């Protein structure tokens, strides 16, 4: 490695207490916004934690996901990984990346999200009805947060809603940073499942996104069979996992700060949208980020990054940068200046941001209106958090109401 940045420690960093970000991030932003770390693979890389530095990294075409497939490239984990996949939307760049994004853009646009909102509201209300029938305390993470987004994405893409348990299990394994053998097994099972869905849509097209993609493959030759399979798998995976974890972390933070929850329940119509944005900023789905490879020597925040070195922009660390957010460590659902980077920046900005925003708005608004007495059934420090994954979520959030 090169440059004067101080070597820090192993990455991903362990989560902070009570769902807070890793304690290392504040120090990095203030003293060393571009810093060296050791990845689970044993390779070294740079992590980028300041807002300005993260936006610069995310918009720099010299930091490449596609280069992860080059022999000897820096790796997040040992063995086969998502970074090897030449058909993944996350790894494509340039014309191929733009081509696949255009195919799904309409289904996940803000306009489509508003068309979907009434259906998502129906699902949220049904889940709350079920909650009311369960003995208390009830795990609202498992019975609401983990169910709403996967139900929605199954309907959008065209997977049977009854398969959500298997999809969730495959996702949990694929998003882990350990047990390479299990991740490979899950990858094969998941892609095999999607190939089955593709075959079914060829036989019987429906009004869903997968049918549209099958038509684009078979009639218009706009994508390959492998791209079709992986696009379907990644839509199902990424289309729910990050929103699930944001809901879990965000609802916990709202209930942990009683005054914020009571403020939302008193003014749900006025504050639901800003509350959702503050949840995205303060309680994002991950404290990690996607690895990229430098195609040339690059200088970032005065640090020289050599060609071939790995760089991980931490969008979520940038959301606590006091240069851009007033009192960033304060959770405030009335916050208005909230240009967080949770959906990324530049060419790889999340294409499903509109749907994710709508889902979190519906979820928080529904719970605030229908269950205003929602209360943690345990002390905040008793909630356990699941590590060893790219995303972070609570093991459970027991509540009463």
C-alpha positions as CSV (number, residue, x, y, z in Angstrom):
1,X,0.0,0.0,0.0
2,X,1.1,3.6,-0.5
3,X,0.4,7.0,0.9
4,X,0.7,8.5,4.4
5,X,-2.6,7.4,5.8
6,X,-2.4,5.5,9.1
7,X,-3.1,1.8,9.2
8,X,-6.2,1.2,11.2
9,X,-7.5,-2.4,11.8
10,X,-9.6,-5.2,10.4
11,X,-12.7,-4.3,8.3
12,X,-15.7,-4.5,8.5
13,X,-15.5,-2.7,11.9
14,X,-17.7,-4.2,14.6
15,X,-21.0,-2.4,15.1
16,X,-21.4,0.1,17.9
17,X,-23.6,-0.3,20.9
18,X,-27.4,-0.2,20.4
19,X,-27.2,-0.2,16.6
20,X,-24.9,2.8,16.4
21,X,-22.2,3.0,13.7
22,X,-18.8,1.6,14.5
23,X,-16.9,3.8,16.9
24,X,-13.9,4.0,14.5
25,X,-15.8,6.0,11.9
26,X,-16.0,9.3,13.8
27,X,-12.2,9.3,14.3
28,X,-11.5,8.4,10.7
29,X,-13.7,11.2,9.3
30,X,-12.0,13.8,11.6
31,X,-8.4,12.6,11.2
32,X,-8.0,10.2,8.3
33,X,-11.0,10.1,5.9
34,X,-9.0,7.8,3.6
35,X,-7.5,5.0,5.7
36,X,-6.0,1.5,5.3
37,X,-7.7,-1.6,6.6
38,X,-7.3,-5.4,6.4
39,X,-10.3,-7.2,4.8
40,X,-11.6,-10.7,5.8
41,X,-9.7,-12.1,2.8
42,X,-6.4,-10.8,4.3
43,X,-6.0,-8.3,1.6
44,X,-5.5,-4.6,2.4
45,X,-7.7,-1.8,1.1
46,X,-8.6,1.9,1.7
47,X,-11.8,2.9,3.4
48,X,-13.2,6.4,2.6
49,X,-15.4,8.0,5.3
50,X,-15.9,11.7,4.7
51,X,-18.8,13.1,2.7
52,X,-16.8,15.0,0.1
53,X,-14.3,12.1,-0.2
54,X,-17.1,9.5,-0.6
55,X,-18.9,11.5,-3.3
56,X,-15.6,11.9,-5.1
57,X,-14.9,8.2,-5.0
58,X,-18.3,7.2,-6.1
59,X,-18.2,9.4,-9.1
60,X,-14.7,8.6,-10.2
61,X,-14.7,6.2,-13.2
62,X,-11.2,5.2,-12.3
63,X,-12.5,3.2,-9.3
64,X,-14.0,0.1,-10.9
65,X,-16.2,-2.8,-9.8
66,X,-15.5,-4.6,-13.1
67,X,-11.8,-4.8,-12.2
68,X,-12.6,-7.1,-9.3
69,X,-12.6,-9.9,-11.8
70,X,-8.9,-9.3,-12.8
71,X,-6.4,-12.0,-11.7
72,X,-4.9,-11.1,-8.3
73,X,-7.4,-8.3,-7.6
74,X,-8.0,-7.3,-4.0
75,X,-10.9,-9.3,-2.5
76,X,-13.3,-8.8,0.3
77,X,-13.5,-12.5,1.2
78,X,-11.5,-15.5,0.1
79,X,-12.9,-17.7,-2.7
80,X,-15.7,-17.0,-5.2
81,X,-17.8,-13.9,-4.5
82,X,-20.3,-11.6,-6.1
83,X,-17.4,-9.5,-7.3
84,X,-16.5,-12.3,-9.7
85,X,-19.8,-12.2,-11.5
86,X,-19.5,-10.6,-14.9
87,X,-23.3,-10.6,-15.3
88,X,-24.1,-8.7,-12.1
89,X,-25.6,-5.2,-12.3
90,X,-23.4,-4.3,-9.4
91,X,-20.2,-5.2,-11.3
92,X,-21.1,-3.9,-14.8
93,X,-20.0,-0.5,-16.0
94,X,-20.4,1.7,-19.0
95,X,-22.8,0.7,-21.8
96,X,-23.7,-2.7,-20.4
97,X,-24.5,-1.2,-17.0
98,X,-26.7,1.5,-18.5
99,X,-28.5,-1.1,-20.7
100,X,-29.5,-3.3,-17.8
101,X,-30.5,-0.3,-15.6
102,X,-32.8,1.0,-18.3
103,X,-34.7,-2.3,-18.3
104,X,-35.7,-2.0,-14.7
105,X,-35.8,1.7,-14.3
106,X,-39.5,2.1,-15.0
107,X,-40.5,-0.6,-12.5
108,X,-38.7,1.1,-9.7
109,X,-39.0,4.7,-10.5
110,X,-40.6,7.2,-8.1
111,X,-43.7,7.4,-10.4
112,X,-44.1,3.6,-10.3
113,X,-43.6,3.7,-6.5
114,X,-46.6,6.0,-6.2
115,X,-48.6,3.6,-8.3
116,X,-47.6,0.8,-5.9
117,X,-48.2,2.7,-2.7
118,X,-51.9,1.6,-2.3
119,X,-50.9,-2.0,-2.6
120,X,-48.0,-1.6,-0.2
121,X,-50.4,0.1,2.2
122,X,-52.7,-3.0,2.0
123,X,-49.8,-5.3,2.8
124,X,-48.7,-3.1,5.7
125,X,-52.2,-3.0,7.2
126,X,-52.6,-6.8,6.8
127,X,-49.3,-7.3,8.7
128,X,-50.4,-5.0,11.5
129,X,-53.7,-6.9,11.7
130,X,-51.7,-10.1,12.2
131,X,-49.5,-8.4,14.8
132,X,-52.6,-7.5,16.8
133,X,-53.5,-11.2,17.1
134,X,-50.1,-12.4,18.3
135,X,-49.3,-12.8,22.0
136,X,-47.1,-10.1,23.4
137,X,-44.3,-9.2,23.5
138,X,-44.0,-9.7,19.8
139,X,-40.9,-9.5,17.6
140,X,-41.8,-6.6,15.3
141,X,-38.6,-7.1,13.3
142,X,-39.6,-10.7,12.3
143,X,-43.3,-10.1,12.1
144,X,-43.3,-6.7,10.2
145,X,-39.9,-5.3,9.2
146,X,-38.7,-8.5,7.6
147,X,-41.9,-9.3,5.8
148,X,-43.1,-6.1,4.2
149,X,-40.2,-5.4,1.7
150,X,-39.8,-9.0,0.6
151,X,-43.6,-9.3,0.0
152,X,-43.5,-6.2,-2.1
153,X,-40.5,-7.2,-4.2
154,X,-41.9,-10.7,-4.8
155,X,-45.0,-9.1,-6.3
156,X,-43.0,-6.6,-8.4
157,X,-40.6,-9.2,-9.8
158,X,-43.0,-12.0,-10.0
159,X,-41.9,-14.6,-7.4
160,X,-44.5,-16.4,-5.4
161,X,-45.0,-14.6,-2.0
162,X,-45.0,-18.0,-0.3
163,X,-41.4,-18.5,-1.4
164,X,-40.2,-15.5,0.7
165,X,-38.9,-17.7,3.5
166,X,-36.4,-19.5,1.1
167,X,-35.5,-16.2,-0.6
168,X,-34.8,-14.6,2.8
169,X,-32.6,-17.6,3.9
170,X,-30.6,-17.5,0.7
171,X,-30.1,-13.7,1.1
172,X,-28.9,-14.1,4.7
173,X,-26.2,-16.5,3.5
174,X,-25.2,-14.6,0.5
175,X,-24.8,-11.3,2.5
176,X,-22.5,-12.9,5.0
177,X,-18.7,-12.5,4.9
178,X,-17.9,-16.0,6.3
179,X,-18.5,-19.6,5.3
180,X,-17.6,-19.5,1.6
181,X,-18.9,-23.0,1.0
182,X,-22.4,-22.1,2.3
183,X,-22.4,-18.9,0.2
184,X,-21.6,-21.0,-2.9
185,X,-24.4,-23.4,-2.1
186,X,-26.8,-20.6,-1.6
187,X,-25.8,-18.9,-4.8
188,X,-26.4,-22.1,-6.8
189,X,-29.7,-22.7,-5.1
190,X,-30.9,-19.1,-5.6
191,X,-29.9,-18.9,-9.3
192,X,-31.5,-22.3,-9.9
193,X,-34.7,-21.0,-8.3
194,X,-34.7,-17.9,-10.6
195,X,-34.1,-20.1,-13.7
196,X,-37.2,-22.0,-12.7
197,X,-39.2,-18.7,-12.5
198,X,-37.8,-17.7,-15.9
199,X,-39.0,-20.9,-17.4
200,X,-42.4,-20.5,-15.9
201,X,-42.8,-17.0,-17.3
202,X,-41.8,-18.2,-20.7
203,X,-44.7,-20.7,-20.5
204,X,-47.1,-18.2,-18.9
205,X,-46.2,-14.5,-19.0
206,X,-47.8,-12.4,-16.3
207,X,-48.0,-8.7,-15.4
208,X,-44.6,-8.6,-13.6
209,X,-41.1,-7.4,-14.1
210,X,-39.6,-10.9,-14.8
211,X,-42.1,-11.4,-17.6
212,X,-40.9,-8.1,-19.1
213,X,-37.3,-9.2,-18.8
214,X,-38.0,-12.6,-20.4
215,X,-39.6,-10.8,-23.4
216,X,-36.6,-8.5,-23.6
217,X,-34.4,-11.6,-23.8
218,X,-36.5,-13.8,-26.1
219,X,-38.0,-11.2,-28.5
220,X,-35.7,-8.2,-28.4
221,X,-32.3,-9.9,-27.6
222,X,-31.5,-7.0,-25.2
223,X,-29.8,-9.2,-22.6
224,X,-28.3,-12.6,-22.4
225,X,-29.7,-15.6,-20.5
226,X,-27.1,-15.3,-17.8
227,X,-27.8,-11.6,-17.4
228,X,-31.5,-12.4,-17.2
229,X,-31.0,-15.0,-14.4
230,X,-28.7,-12.8,-12.4
231,X,-30.8,-9.7,-12.8
232,X,-33.8,-11.6,-11.5
233,X,-31.8,-12.9,-8.5
234,X,-30.3,-9.5,-7.6
235,X,-33.7,-7.8,-7.9
236,X,-35.1,-10.2,-5.4
237,X,-32.1,-10.0,-3.1
238,X,-31.2,-6.3,-3.1
239,X,-34.9,-5.3,-3.6
240,X,-35.7,-6.3,0.0
241,X,-32.6,-6.9,2.1
242,X,-31.5,-3.3,2.5
243,X,-35.0,-2.1,3.2
244,X,-35.6,-4.8,5.8
245,X,-32.5,-3.8,7.7
246,X,-33.2,-0.1,7.5
247,X,-36.7,-0.7,8.9
248,X,-35.3,-2.8,11.7
249,X,-32.6,-0.4,12.7
250,X,-34.7,2.7,12.1
251,X,-37.7,1.5,14.1
252,X,-35.5,0.5,17.0
253,X,-34.0,4.0,17.0
254,X,-37.4,5.6,17.0
255,X,-38.6,3.5,19.9
256,X,-35.3,3.9,21.7
257,X,-35.9,7.7,21.7
258,X,-39.4,8.0,23.0
259,X,-39.8,11.7,22.3
260,X,-39.1,11.1,18.6
261,X,-41.7,8.3,18.4
262,X,-44.3,10.4,20.1
263,X,-43.6,13.3,17.8
264,X,-44.2,11.0,14.8
265,X,-47.4,9.5,16.2
266,X,-48.7,13.1,17.0
267,X,-48.0,14.4,13.4
268,X,-47.8,11.4,11.1
269,X,-49.0,13.1,8.0
270,X,-46.6,15.9,8.4
271,X,-43.5,14.0,9.6
272,X,-43.5,10.6,8.0
273,X,-41.5,11.6,4.9
274,X,-38.8,13.5,6.9
275,X,-38.8,10.6,9.5
276,X,-38.1,8.1,6.7
277,X,-35.2,10.2,5.4
278,X,-33.7,10.5,8.9
279,X,-34.0,6.8,9.3
280,X,-32.1,6.3,6.1
281,X,-29.4,8.7,7.2
282,X,-29.0,7.7,10.8
283,X,-29.9,3.9,10.7
284,X,-28.8,2.7,7.3
285,X,-28.8,-1.0,6.3
286,X,-25.0,-1.3,6.4
287,X,-21.9,0.3,7.9
288,X,-19.8,-1.3,5.1
289,X,-19.6,-0.6,1.4
290,X,-18.8,-2.1,-2.0
291,X,-15.2,-2.7,-2.9
292,X,-13.7,-1.0,-6.0
293,X,-10.3,-1.3,-7.7
294,X,-8.2,1.7,-8.8
295,X,-7.5,1.6,-12.5
296,X,-4.9,4.3,-12.2
297,X,-3.0,6.1,-9.5
298,X,-5.5,8.4,-7.8
299,X,-5.1,11.1,-5.1
300,X,-8.0,11.3,-2.7
301,X,-8.0,13.7,0.3
302,X,-4.2,14.1,-0.1
303,X,-3.7,10.3,-0.1
304,X,-2.1,8.5,-3.0
305,X,-4.0,5.4,-4.0
306,X,-2.0,3.2,-6.4
307,X,-3.3,1.4,-9.5
308,X,-4.7,-2.0,-8.4
309,X,-5.4,-1.0,-4.8
310,X,-8.9,-1.5,-3.3
311,X,-11.1,1.3,-2.2
312,X,-14.4,1.1,-0.2
313,X,-16.5,4.3,-0.1
314,X,-18.6,4.3,3.1
315,X,-21.8,6.1,2.2
316,X,-23.2,5.6,5.6
317,X,-20.2,7.1,7.4
318,X,-20.6,10.1,5.2
319,X,-24.0,10.7,6.7
320,X,-22.5,11.6,10.1
321,X,-20.1,14.2,8.6
322,X,-20.5,17.5,10.5
323,X,-19.3,19.4,7.5
324,X,-22.6,18.6,5.8
325,X,-25.1,17.8,8.6
326,X,-26.0,19.9,11.6
327,X,-25.4,17.9,14.8
328,X,-25.1,14.7,12.8
329,X,-25.1,12.5,15.9
330,X,-28.6,13.7,16.8
331,X,-31.5,11.6,15.6
332,X,-34.1,14.2,14.5
333,X,-37.1,13.3,12.4
334,X,-37.8,17.0,11.7
335,X,-34.5,17.4,9.9
336,X,-34.9,19.0,6.5
337,X,-31.4,19.4,5.1
338,X,-30.8,15.7,4.7
339,X,-28.8,14.9,1.5
340,X,-27.5,11.5,2.7
341,X,-25.8,9.1,0.5
342,X,-27.5,5.8,1.6
343,X,-28.6,5.1,-2.0
344,X,-25.2,5.8,-3.4
345,X,-24.0,8.5,-5.8
346,X,-23.0,8.6,-9.4
347,X,-23.5,5.8,-12.0
348,X,-24.3,3.2,-9.4
349,X,-27.0,5.2,-7.5
350,X,-29.6,2.7,-6.4
351,X,-32.2,2.3,-9.2
352,X,-34.9,1.2,-6.6
353,X,-34.5,4.2,-4.4
354,X,-38.0,5.5,-5.1
355,X,-39.6,2.2,-4.1
356,X,-37.5,1.9,-1.0
357,X,-38.4,5.4,0.1
358,X,-42.1,4.7,-0.4
359,X,-42.0,1.4,1.5
360,X,-40.3,3.0,4.6
361,X,-42.7,5.9,4.5
362,X,-45.7,3.5,4.4
363,X,-44.2,1.3,7.1
364,X,-43.5,4.1,9.6
365,X,-46.7,5.9,8.8
366,X,-48.8,2.8,9.3
367,X,-47.2,1.9,12.6
368,X,-47.4,5.5,13.9
369,X,-51.1,5.8,13.1
370,X,-52.3,2.3,14.1
371,X,-49.9,1.4,16.9
372,X,-49.1,4.7,18.6
373,X,-48.5,2.9,21.9
374,X,-45.7,0.8,20.4
375,X,-43.0,0.4,23.1
376,X,-39.8,-1.6,23.4
377,X,-40.4,-4.6,25.6
378,X,-36.8,-4.8,26.7
379,X,-34.1,-2.3,27.5
380,X,-32.4,-0.9,24.4
381,X,-29.1,-2.4,25.5
382,X,-30.7,-5.9,25.6
383,X,-31.4,-5.9,21.9
384,X,-28.8,-8.1,20.2
385,X,-27.3,-7.3,16.8
386,X,-26.3,-9.7,14.0
387,X,-22.7,-9.2,12.8
388,X,-20.7,-11.1,10.2
389,X,-22.8,-9.7,7.3
390,X,-22.5,-6.9,4.8
391,X,-25.7,-5.5,6.3
392,X,-26.5,-5.0,9.9
393,X,-29.8,-5.8,11.6
394,X,-31.2,-6.6,15.1
395,X,-31.7,-10.2,16.0
396,X,-35.1,-9.2,17.3
397,X,-37.0,-6.1,18.4
398,X,-39.5,-7.2,21.1
399,X,-42.4,-4.8,21.6
400,X,-45.7,-4.3,23.3
401,X,-48.5,-2.0,22.4
